[in-house]
Amino acid sequence: MKKWNVDAAHSSIGFSVKHMMVSKVRGSFGDFGAEVEANETDLTAANIAFTIKVASINTGNEDRDNHLRSADFFDVEQYPEIKFVANNITKKDDDYEIAGDITIKDVTKQIVFEAEYGGKGTNPWGQEVVAFSAETKLNREDFGLTWNQALETGGVLVGKDIKITIDLEANPA
């Protein structure tokens, strides 16, 4: 197994959530890091750990981002990071299921990412790179992110289910 450095300039962690029961709001986290030790051709024995700085949240709207950083949602003053540590990786056809513990606001729950190997290449500077994409869905209320507002027409302002997407490019450490 090799240690891999995440290339933050070519990687992203994003999310989407229903707004007013009809549309989606998308956002991302700009400050994150990962510790990855893996064989690029078989992830089943990999060690994977991510840390996200919650204050780096960006939905393209400063007022909404500040609200998400507040005690109504992530409470970044008290809980500045989201952490994920993989604890079981299985191969499923050409893809992977990466199970692990995610911690948001000091609440830890098991989630499973569906991951796809994007391939391997060499960048213009002669450095080897590998890429993966992964997705999962979680209920934000399970992590104490319960703020909401009822709509006059029925339903709520913010959906419960959050879809998380990761696009990762890494090179040997």
Residue frames as a rotation matrix with the C-alpha (Angstrom) as fourth column:
MET 1
0.581 0.814 0.000 0.00
0.814 -0.581 0.000 0.00
0.000 0.000 -1.000 0.00
LYS 2
-0.521 -0.684 0.510 1.04
0.689 -0.690 -0.223 3.58
0.504 0.236 0.831 -0.68
LYS 3
-0.171 0.430 -0.887 0.30
0.615 -0.656 -0.437 6.82
-0.769 -0.620 -0.152 1.08
TRP 4
-0.208 0.233 0.950 -1.56
0.907 -0.316 0.276 9.29
0.365 0.920 -0.146 -1.13
ASN 5
-0.789 -0.009 -0.615 -1.85
0.266 -0.906 -0.329 13.07
-0.554 -0.424 0.717 -0.99
VAL 6
0.260 0.918 0.299 -5.21
0.859 -0.078 -0.507 14.55
-0.442 0.389 -0.809 -1.95
ASP 7
-0.817 -0.427 0.387 -4.83
0.569 -0.702 0.427 17.19
0.090 0.569 0.817 -4.67
ALA 8
-0.288 0.753 -0.591 -7.23
0.562 -0.367 -0.741 19.79
-0.776 -0.545 -0.318 -3.25
ALA 9
-0.536 0.040 -0.843 -7.10
-0.510 -0.812 0.286 21.86
-0.673 0.583 0.456 -6.46
HIS 10
-0.623 0.293 -0.725 -8.60
-0.629 0.364 0.687 18.91
0.465 0.884 -0.043 -8.36
SER 11
-0.720 0.418 -0.554 -10.86
0.587 0.793 -0.164 17.48
0.370 -0.443 -0.816 -5.65
SER 12
-0.569 0.581 0.582 -14.17
-0.569 -0.789 0.231 18.56
0.594 -0.200 0.779 -4.15
ILE 13
-0.807 0.488 -0.332 -16.64
0.588 0.611 -0.530 17.74
-0.055 -0.623 -0.780 -1.40
GLY 14
-0.797 0.577 0.178 -20.16
-0.432 -0.751 0.499 18.86
0.421 0.321 0.848 -2.22
PHE 15
-0.768 0.641 -0.005 -23.70
0.443 0.526 -0.726 18.43
-0.463 -0.559 -0.688 -1.02
SER 16
-0.733 0.651 0.198 -27.27
-0.243 -0.523 0.817 19.09
0.635 0.551 0.541 -2.08
VAL 17
-0.801 0.559 -0.212 -30.52
0.420 0.273 -0.866 19.44
-0.426 -0.783 -0.453 -0.13
LYS 18
-0.210 0.827 0.521 -34.14
0.867 -0.088 0.490 20.06
0.451 0.555 -0.699 -1.09
HIS 19
-0.967 -0.008 -0.256 -35.35
0.119 -0.899 -0.422 23.64
-0.226 -0.438 0.870 -0.67
MET 20
-0.459 0.873 -0.166 -39.07
-0.782 -0.486 -0.391 24.33
-0.422 -0.050 0.905 -0.20
MET 21
0.018 0.448 0.894 -39.79
-0.111 0.889 -0.443 20.70
-0.994 -0.091 0.066 -1.12
VAL 22
0.876 0.463 0.131 -39.28
0.091 0.107 -0.990 21.41
-0.473 0.880 0.051 -4.85
SER 23
0.758 -0.648 -0.072 -35.78
-0.322 -0.276 -0.906 22.58
0.567 0.710 -0.418 -5.76
LYS 24
0.622 -0.637 -0.455 -32.23
0.776 0.581 0.247 21.78
0.107 -0.506 0.856 -4.67
VAL 25
0.832 -0.538 0.132 -29.59
-0.552 -0.828 0.102 23.97
0.054 -0.158 -0.986 -3.10
ARG 26
0.694 -0.679 -0.238 -26.01
0.552 0.715 -0.430 22.88
0.462 0.167 0.871 -3.70
GLY 27
0.810 -0.505 0.298 -22.90
-0.586 -0.721 0.370 23.73
0.028 -0.474 -0.880 -1.77
SER 28
0.511 -0.723 -0.465 -19.37
0.309 0.659 -0.686 22.64
0.802 0.207 0.560 -1.04
PHE 29
0.884 -0.417 -0.213 -16.62
0.131 -0.216 0.968 22.71
-0.450 -0.883 -0.137 1.55
GLY 30
0.826 -0.563 -0.022 -13.41
-0.268 -0.358 -0.894 24.38
0.495 0.745 -0.447 0.39
ASP 31
-0.123 -0.890 0.440 -11.09
-0.912 -0.073 -0.403 23.36
0.390 -0.451 -0.803 3.24
PHE 32
0.883 0.364 0.297 -10.61
-0.449 0.841 0.302 19.65
-0.140 -0.400 0.906 3.78
GLY 33
-0.226 -0.961 -0.162 -7.86
-0.969 0.238 -0.065 17.11
0.101 0.142 -0.985 4.14
ALA 34
0.867 0.481 -0.128 -7.51
-0.473 0.877 0.087 13.37
0.154 -0.015 0.988 3.97
GLU 35
-0.294 -0.868 0.401 -5.19
-0.827 0.442 0.349 10.62
-0.480 -0.229 -0.847 5.05
VAL 36
0.810 0.534 -0.242 -5.26
-0.576 0.645 -0.502 7.87
-0.112 0.546 0.830 2.47
GLU 37
-0.468 -0.856 0.220 -3.16
-0.745 0.516 0.422 4.72
-0.475 0.034 -0.879 2.43
ALA 38
0.546 0.773 0.324 -4.22
-0.361 0.565 -0.742 2.38
-0.756 0.288 0.588 -0.34
ASN 39
-0.636 -0.509 0.580 -3.37
0.345 0.484 0.804 0.16
-0.690 0.712 -0.133 -3.24
GLU 40
-0.540 0.440 -0.718 -4.76
-0.631 -0.776 -0.001 2.08
-0.558 0.452 0.696 -6.22
THR 41
-0.652 0.301 -0.696 -5.98
-0.524 0.485 0.700 -1.10
0.548 0.821 -0.159 -7.91
ASP 42
-0.077 0.648 -0.758 -7.82
0.481 0.690 0.541 -2.51
0.873 -0.322 -0.365 -4.87
LEU 43
-0.268 0.021 0.963 -9.26
-0.520 -0.845 -0.127 -0.32
0.811 -0.535 0.238 -2.11
THR 44
0.531 0.697 -0.482 -10.54
0.023 0.557 0.830 -3.13
0.847 -0.452 0.280 0.11
ALA 45
0.283 -0.489 -0.825 -7.60
0.935 0.332 0.124 -2.84
0.214 -0.807 0.551 2.56
ALA 46
-0.214 -0.405 0.889 -7.32
0.367 -0.877 -0.311 0.97
0.905 0.260 0.336 2.38
ASN 47
-0.233 0.119 -0.965 -7.11
0.913 -0.315 -0.259 3.31
-0.335 -0.942 -0.035 5.34
ILE 48
-0.393 0.219 0.893 -9.16
0.523 -0.746 0.413 6.44
0.757 0.629 0.179 4.63
ALA 49
-0.039 0.384 -0.923 -9.86
0.924 -0.338 -0.180 9.39
-0.381 -0.859 -0.341 6.93
PHE 50
-0.198 0.081 0.977 -11.29
0.610 -0.770 0.188 12.80
0.767 0.633 0.103 5.98
THR 51
-0.273 0.175 -0.946 -11.49
0.796 -0.511 -0.324 16.03
-0.540 -0.842 0.000 7.97
ILE 52
-0.074 0.365 0.928 -13.63
0.759 -0.584 0.289 18.93
0.647 0.725 -0.234 6.74
LYS 53
-0.889 -0.155 -0.430 -13.40
0.390 -0.747 -0.538 22.46
-0.238 -0.646 0.725 8.16
VAL 54
-0.077 0.988 0.131 -17.08
0.969 0.105 -0.225 23.37
-0.236 0.109 -0.966 8.44
ALA 55
0.157 0.112 -0.981 -16.42
0.189 -0.979 -0.082 27.14
-0.969 -0.173 -0.175 8.33
SER 56
-0.797 -0.539 -0.272 -15.37
-0.178 -0.221 0.959 26.67
-0.577 0.813 0.081 4.69
ILE 57
-0.190 0.818 0.543 -18.98
0.750 0.478 -0.457 25.94
-0.634 0.320 -0.704 3.65
ASN 58
-0.777 -0.050 -0.628 -20.01
-0.310 -0.837 0.451 27.74
-0.548 0.545 0.635 0.46
THR 59
-0.152 0.804 0.575 -23.47
0.715 0.491 -0.498 27.72
-0.683 0.335 -0.649 -1.12
GLY 60
-0.557 -0.123 0.821 -22.94
0.751 -0.497 0.436 30.87
0.354 0.859 0.369 -3.17
ASN 61
0.357 0.694 0.625 -24.97
0.161 -0.705 0.691 32.99
0.920 -0.146 -0.363 -0.73
GLU 62
-0.615 -0.760 0.210 -23.15
-0.047 -0.231 -0.972 34.68
0.787 -0.608 0.107 2.16
ASP 63
-0.223 0.606 0.764 -26.24
-0.946 -0.322 -0.020 35.09
0.234 -0.727 0.645 4.35
ARG 64
0.793 0.520 -0.317 -27.17
-0.465 0.853 0.238 31.42
0.394 -0.041 0.918 3.96
ASP 65
0.133 -0.830 -0.542 -23.55
0.240 0.558 -0.795 30.34
0.962 -0.024 0.273 4.58
ASN 66
-0.685 -0.371 0.626 -23.42
-0.438 -0.477 -0.762 32.38
0.582 -0.797 0.164 7.77
HIS 67
0.265 0.847 0.460 -26.72
-0.954 0.162 0.251 30.84
0.138 -0.505 0.852 8.90
LEU 68
0.746 -0.025 -0.665 -25.32
-0.090 0.986 -0.138 27.36
0.660 0.163 0.734 8.23
ARG 69
-0.321 -0.938 -0.129 -22.24
0.157 0.081 -0.984 28.22
0.934 -0.337 0.122 10.33
SER 70
-0.303 0.263 0.916 -24.45
-0.788 -0.609 -0.086 29.42
0.535 -0.748 0.392 13.22
ALA 71
-0.842 0.024 0.539 -25.81
-0.421 0.595 -0.684 27.45
-0.337 -0.803 -0.491 16.18
ASP 72
0.224 0.966 -0.130 -29.03
-0.830 0.120 -0.545 26.85
-0.511 0.230 0.829 14.18
PHE 73
0.844 0.022 -0.536 -27.06
-0.401 0.688 -0.605 24.39
0.355 0.726 0.589 12.03
PHE 74
0.445 -0.740 -0.505 -23.38
0.327 0.659 -0.677 23.42
0.834 0.136 0.535 12.29
ASP 75
0.994 -0.081 0.073 -22.37
-0.101 -0.442 0.891 25.69
-0.040 -0.893 -0.447 15.21
VAL 76
0.578 -0.815 -0.044 -18.80
0.299 0.261 -0.918 26.01
0.760 0.517 0.395 13.90
GLU 77
0.165 -0.513 0.842 -17.63
-0.779 -0.592 -0.208 27.77
0.605 -0.621 -0.497 17.07
GLN 78
0.284 0.041 0.958 -18.28
-0.838 0.496 0.227 24.60
-0.466 -0.867 0.175 19.06
TYR 79
0.406 -0.054 0.912 -17.95
0.244 0.968 -0.052 21.95
-0.881 0.243 0.406 16.32
PRO 80
0.176 -0.385 -0.906 -15.42
-0.663 -0.727 0.180 23.19
-0.727 0.569 -0.383 13.74
GLU 81
-0.690 -0.556 -0.464 -14.89
-0.717 0.438 0.542 19.88
-0.098 0.707 -0.701 11.91
ILE 82
0.715 0.699 0.015 -16.71
-0.676 0.696 -0.242 17.02
-0.180 0.163 0.970 10.25
LYS 83
-0.430 -0.891 0.146 -14.77
-0.830 0.453 0.324 13.76
-0.355 0.018 -0.935 10.33
PHE 84
0.786 0.563 -0.257 -15.12
-0.618 0.734 -0.280 10.51
0.031 0.379 0.925 8.41
VAL 85
-0.402 -0.870 0.285 -13.11
-0.843 0.473 0.255 7.32
-0.357 -0.138 -0.924 9.03
ALA 86
0.235 0.432 -0.871 -13.62
-0.763 0.637 0.109 4.27
0.602 0.639 0.479 6.82
ASN 87
-0.227 -0.323 0.919 -13.87
-0.866 0.498 -0.039 0.96
-0.445 -0.805 -0.392 8.66
ASN 88
-0.125 0.159 0.979 -15.08
0.234 0.964 -0.127 -1.53
-0.964 0.213 -0.158 6.03
ILE 89
-0.115 0.008 -0.993 -14.49
-0.864 -0.494 0.096 -1.41
-0.490 0.869 0.064 2.29
THR 90
-0.061 0.158 0.986 -15.96
0.233 0.962 -0.140 -4.00
-0.971 0.221 -0.095 -0.04
LYS 91
-0.885 -0.238 -0.400 -15.64
-0.347 -0.233 0.908 -4.40
-0.310 0.943 0.124 -3.78
LYS 92
0.052 0.949 0.312 -18.93
0.130 0.303 -0.944 -4.53
-0.990 0.090 -0.107 -5.65
ASP 93
0.823 0.073 0.563 -18.38
0.550 0.141 -0.823 -5.39
-0.140 0.987 0.076 -9.33
ASP 94
0.039 -0.847 0.530 -16.04
0.771 -0.311 -0.555 -2.60
0.635 0.430 0.642 -10.53
ASP 95
0.152 0.121 0.981 -17.03
-0.314 -0.935 0.164 -0.22
0.937 -0.333 -0.104 -7.74
TYR 96
-0.739 -0.450 -0.502 -16.73
0.360 0.365 -0.858 -0.08
0.570 -0.815 -0.107 -3.94
GLU 97
0.629 0.764 0.142 -18.88
0.196 -0.333 0.922 0.36
0.752 -0.552 -0.360 -0.88
ILE 98
-0.556 -0.829 0.061 -16.96
0.241 -0.231 -0.942 2.35
0.796 -0.509 0.329 1.70
ALA 99
0.618 0.739 -0.268 -18.56
0.427 -0.030 0.904 2.08
0.660 -0.673 -0.334 5.14
GLY 100
-0.548 -0.825 -0.140 -17.36
0.571 -0.247 -0.783 4.25
0.611 -0.509 0.606 7.96
ASP 101
0.123 0.508 -0.853 -18.13
0.961 -0.276 -0.026 6.56
-0.249 -0.816 -0.522 10.82
ILE 102
-0.275 -0.124 0.953 -19.01
0.448 -0.894 0.013 10.18
0.851 0.430 0.302 10.15
THR 103
-0.207 0.143 -0.968 -18.99
0.948 -0.216 -0.235 12.66
-0.243 -0.966 -0.091 13.02
ILE 104
-0.372 0.226 0.900 -20.99
0.309 -0.884 0.350 15.87
0.875 0.408 0.259 12.80
LYS 105
0.060 0.358 0.932 -21.54
-0.673 -0.675 0.302 18.03
0.737 -0.645 0.200 15.90
ASP 106
-0.644 -0.484 0.593 -20.08
-0.765 0.418 -0.490 15.25
-0.011 -0.769 -0.639 18.12
VAL 107
0.421 0.748 0.513 -22.67
-0.571 0.658 -0.492 12.75
-0.705 -0.086 0.704 16.83
THR 108
-0.652 -0.702 -0.286 -21.15
-0.701 0.416 0.579 9.71
-0.288 0.578 -0.763 15.15
LYS 109
0.486 0.805 0.340 -23.13
-0.461 0.567 -0.683 7.46
-0.742 0.175 0.647 12.81
GLN 110
-0.462 -0.552 0.694 -22.24
0.278 0.653 0.704 4.75
-0.842 0.518 -0.148 10.31
ILE 111
0.504 0.578 -0.642 -22.74
-0.545 -0.364 -0.755 5.67
-0.670 0.730 0.131 6.64
VAL 112
0.034 -0.458 0.888 -21.87
0.570 0.739 0.359 3.96
-0.821 0.494 0.286 3.36
PHE 113
0.034 -0.130 -0.991 -20.42
-0.681 -0.729 0.072 5.69
-0.731 0.672 -0.113 0.31
GLU 114
0.735 0.091 0.672 -20.89
0.451 0.674 -0.585 4.17
-0.506 0.733 0.454 -3.12
ALA 115
0.222 -0.781 -0.584 -17.48
-0.424 -0.617 0.663 4.76
-0.878 0.100 -0.468 -4.74
GLU 116
0.945 0.057 0.323 -16.26
0.274 0.406 -0.872 4.52
-0.181 0.912 0.368 -8.30
TYR 117
-0.015 -0.999 -0.043 -12.66
0.478 -0.045 0.877 4.28
-0.878 -0.007 0.478 -9.45
GLY 118
0.740 0.340 -0.581 -12.12
-0.216 -0.698 -0.683 7.00
-0.637 0.631 -0.443 -12.04
GLY 119
0.871 -0.476 0.123 -8.80
0.342 0.408 -0.847 5.79
0.353 0.780 0.518 -13.34
LYS 120
0.428 -0.851 -0.305 -5.08
0.442 -0.097 0.892 6.35
-0.788 -0.516 0.335 -13.22
GLY 121
0.845 -0.182 0.503 -2.91
0.427 -0.336 -0.839 8.69
0.322 0.924 -0.206 -15.24
THR 122
-0.164 -0.924 -0.346 0.20
0.954 -0.238 0.184 10.81
-0.252 -0.300 0.920 -15.35
ASN 123
0.746 0.454 -0.487 -0.05
0.373 -0.891 -0.258 14.57
-0.551 0.011 -0.834 -15.10
PRO 124
0.905 -0.360 0.227 2.02
0.071 -0.398 -0.914 16.96
0.420 0.844 -0.335 -17.31
TRP 125
0.376 -0.794 0.477 4.77
-0.904 -0.427 0.001 17.02
0.203 -0.432 -0.879 -14.65
GLY 126
-0.280 -0.505 -0.816 5.23
-0.455 0.819 -0.350 13.25
0.845 0.273 -0.459 -14.76
GLN 127
-0.808 0.023 0.589 3.42
-0.574 0.197 -0.795 12.59
-0.134 -0.980 -0.146 -11.49
GLU 128
-0.780 0.535 -0.324 1.09
0.371 0.813 0.449 9.61
0.503 0.230 -0.833 -11.15
VAL 129
-0.693 0.641 0.332 -2.53
-0.716 -0.556 -0.422 10.46
-0.086 -0.530 0.844 -10.23
VAL 130
-0.801 0.581 -0.142 -5.60
0.544 0.807 0.231 8.38
0.249 0.108 -0.963 -9.39
ALA 131
-0.730 0.620 0.289 -9.21
-0.623 -0.777 0.093 9.50
0.282 -0.112 0.953 -9.13
PHE 132
-0.754 0.594 -0.282 -12.32
0.649 0.740 -0.178 8.32
0.103 -0.317 -0.943 -7.30
SER 133
-0.534 0.703 0.469 -15.89
-0.546 -0.711 0.444 9.58
0.646 -0.019 0.763 -6.99
ALA 134
-0.813 0.291 -0.504 -18.18
0.535 0.715 -0.450 8.71
0.230 -0.635 -0.737 -4.09
GLU 135
-0.406 0.770 0.491 -21.76
-0.478 -0.637 0.604 9.46
0.779 0.011 0.627 -3.01
THR 136
-0.742 0.352 -0.571 -23.94
0.639 0.630 -0.442 8.91
0.204 -0.692 -0.692 0.02
LYS 137
-0.096 0.756 0.648 -27.09
-0.141 -0.654 0.743 10.28
0.985 -0.020 0.170 1.59
LEU 138
-0.742 -0.095 -0.664 -27.74
0.612 0.308 -0.728 11.05
0.274 -0.947 -0.170 5.24
ASN 139
0.436 0.894 0.106 -30.52
0.649 -0.394 0.651 12.49
0.623 -0.215 -0.752 7.37
ARG 140
-0.334 -0.637 0.695 -29.24
0.033 -0.744 -0.667 15.79
0.942 -0.200 0.270 8.78
GLU 141
0.411 0.588 0.696 -31.57
-0.674 -0.319 0.667 15.56
0.615 -0.743 0.265 11.77
ASP 142
0.810 -0.189 -0.555 -29.69
0.385 0.886 0.260 12.46
0.442 -0.424 0.790 12.96
PHE 143
-0.189 -0.976 -0.112 -26.77
0.867 -0.113 -0.486 14.83
0.461 -0.189 0.867 13.65
GLY 144
-0.109 0.222 -0.969 -28.67
0.811 -0.545 -0.216 17.57
-0.575 -0.809 -0.120 15.47
LEU 145
-0.983 -0.147 -0.113 -29.11
0.045 -0.780 0.624 19.73
-0.180 0.608 0.773 12.36
THR 146
-0.482 0.875 0.045 -32.82
0.846 0.479 -0.233 20.21
-0.226 -0.074 -0.971 13.01
TRP 147
-0.547 0.302 -0.781 -33.54
-0.107 -0.950 -0.292 23.87
-0.830 -0.077 0.552 12.23
ASN 148
-0.717 0.381 0.584 -36.43
0.687 0.242 0.685 24.25
0.120 0.892 -0.435 9.82
GLN 149
-0.750 0.558 -0.354 -39.40
-0.389 -0.806 -0.445 26.40
-0.534 -0.196 0.822 8.98
ALA 150
-0.279 0.752 0.597 -42.92
0.648 0.606 -0.461 25.26
-0.708 0.258 -0.657 8.07
LEU 151
-0.995 0.003 0.102 -44.29
0.082 -0.570 0.818 26.53
0.060 0.822 0.567 4.77
GLU 152
-0.484 0.871 -0.079 -47.78
-0.661 -0.423 -0.620 28.01
-0.574 -0.248 0.781 4.51
THR 153
0.119 0.514 -0.850 -48.50
-0.958 0.284 0.037 25.67
0.260 0.810 0.526 1.61
GLY 154
0.959 0.129 0.252 -47.39
-0.214 0.912 0.350 22.62
-0.185 -0.389 0.902 3.60
GLY 155
0.599 -0.798 -0.067 -44.02
0.599 0.502 -0.624 21.01
0.532 0.334 0.778 3.89
VAL 156
0.646 -0.490 -0.585 -40.82
0.441 -0.385 0.810 22.57
-0.623 -0.782 -0.032 5.18
LEU 157
0.796 -0.382 -0.471 -38.16
-0.542 -0.795 -0.272 24.98
-0.271 0.471 -0.839 3.97
VAL 158
-0.176 -0.957 -0.233 -35.16
-0.980 0.192 -0.049 22.60
0.091 0.220 -0.971 4.24
GLY 159
0.579 0.374 -0.725 -35.24
-0.437 0.893 0.112 18.89
0.689 0.252 0.680 3.41
LYS 160
0.782 -0.253 0.569 -33.95
-0.464 0.372 0.804 16.26
-0.415 -0.893 0.173 5.81
ASP 161
0.682 -0.498 0.536 -31.89
0.576 0.817 0.027 14.23
-0.451 0.290 0.844 3.33
ILE 162
0.503 -0.652 -0.568 -28.47
-0.654 -0.716 0.242 15.52
-0.565 0.250 -0.786 2.35
LYS 163
0.927 -0.294 0.233 -26.69
0.375 0.714 -0.592 14.03
0.008 0.636 0.772 -0.65
ILE 164
0.478 -0.852 -0.215 -22.91
-0.415 -0.435 0.799 14.16
-0.775 -0.292 -0.561 -0.29
THR 165
0.957 -0.245 0.156 -20.59
0.254 0.445 -0.859 13.85
0.141 0.861 0.488 -3.28
ILE 166
0.413 -0.901 -0.131 -16.81
-0.243 -0.248 0.938 13.53
-0.878 -0.355 -0.321 -3.26
ASP 167
0.942 -0.331 0.065 -14.57
0.148 0.233 -0.961 13.80
0.303 0.915 0.268 -6.29
LEU 168
0.703 -0.704 0.098 -11.02
-0.213 -0.078 0.974 12.97
-0.678 -0.706 -0.205 -5.32
GLU 169
0.769 -0.623 -0.144 -7.74
-0.012 0.210 -0.978 13.17
0.639 0.753 0.154 -7.19
ALA 170
0.826 -0.504 0.252 -4.62
-0.295 -0.006 0.956 11.98
-0.480 -0.864 -0.154 -5.38
ASN 171
0.549 -0.737 -0.394 -0.94
-0.371 0.207 -0.905 11.36
0.749 0.643 -0.160 -6.03
PRO 172
0.447 -0.409 -0.796 1.67
0.684 0.729 0.009 9.32
0.577 -0.548 0.606 -4.16
ALA 173
0.994 -0.098 -0.042 3.02
-0.036 -0.676 0.736 11.00
-0.101 -0.730 -0.676 -1.02
